[in-house]
């Protein structure tokens, strides 16, 4: 890995440089944000967002790899040719029926702004380093970042940065956001029960009831919920159940999500859920197939990145809480990235009605406003300056790296 020399410029000078750079494209950034928000697309179907972002980047003189790493709605854009690699993640998927109720149009906007700003600083001051803007689809459902990790998209990444919009008074905290948040690890279970058909009125004793197995599993898991930790969650859906009453059903299918504050806790909780599912099969005489997928790990916080981002946002008059110690019960595939490289997943507040929260239609409306866009741009500037620290200050980078290495779980003994 090439190491960049420590370079020091006054914070106000760096701010002025990126302010000027982003002002030149402010209209195009607002139009891009509005286009993504106005055309919500689900996981792995974000074709309009993908094409619009790639078109914009190419209009700014960058070379873009479309459909990157074998993921049709991912892209990669890199500035620079040698040195440390700073990554920005751009999400842009939406939710069914309620559009951008999680504000991923703002995530994309802040990361694009950060990439443009840091690329400008790099060019103006002749700093070594590489800056990657990675299109990361399917965060809501599908684990886009996990697939990109497996495909090598994060190979060589030294620092990963992004930020997520949230409501006013995020997590009950005053101010304009939080630099470091903890989120639950999550995994999906896909469960199928196989029984035997029989006439429910004529010879039910010859049947093996797959619906009974599913209902017993559900009841067992519901009972288990009384004995899990306050931050843990188990929730599921019945995907395939019988449509008639006079046939003993031979097949059912269900889908479960299990969450826990740590990866270790998640694995323990999944083992208990599996016992409920397998026990129901034994009780009813069914056979069962369980597939585990969609792992979102917990987030490995990095104190150095949180501290630097908080300071840079203060330079723009934003009051950011450096770390929120309580685990948010949601999950994100950025946690997987945090196990690959030192990662910042901050959250910034946008103006919202009282009681508004992500995944609600009221948040969809808020995510499309000019005021929300302005907060995303400010956040992009803070991300860019944090990336600048990591490119230019060897001491800060090594500190962030050492902290990250010290927090990773020890390899499992064999």
Secondary structure, 3 states (H helix, E strand, C coil): CCCCCCCCCCHHHHHHHHHHHHHCCHHHHHHHHHHHHHCCCCCCCCHHHHHHHHHHHHHCCCCEEECHHHCCCCEEEEECCCCCEEEEEECCCCECCCECCCCHHHHHHHHHHHHHHHHHHHHHHCCCCEEEEEECCCCCCCCHHHHHHHCCCCCCCCEEEEEEEECCCHHHCCCCEEEEEEECEEEEEEEEEECECEECCCCHHHCECHHHHHHHHHHHHHHHHHHCCCCCEEEEEEEECCCCCCEECCEEEEEEEEEECCHHHHHHHHHHHHHHHHHHHHHHCCEEEEEEEEEECCCCCCHHHHHHHHHHHHCCCCCEEEEEEEEECCCCCHHHHHCCCEEEEEEEECCCCCCCCCCCHHHHHHHCCHHHHHHHHHHHHHHHHHHHHHHHCHHHHHHHHHHHHHHCCCCCCC
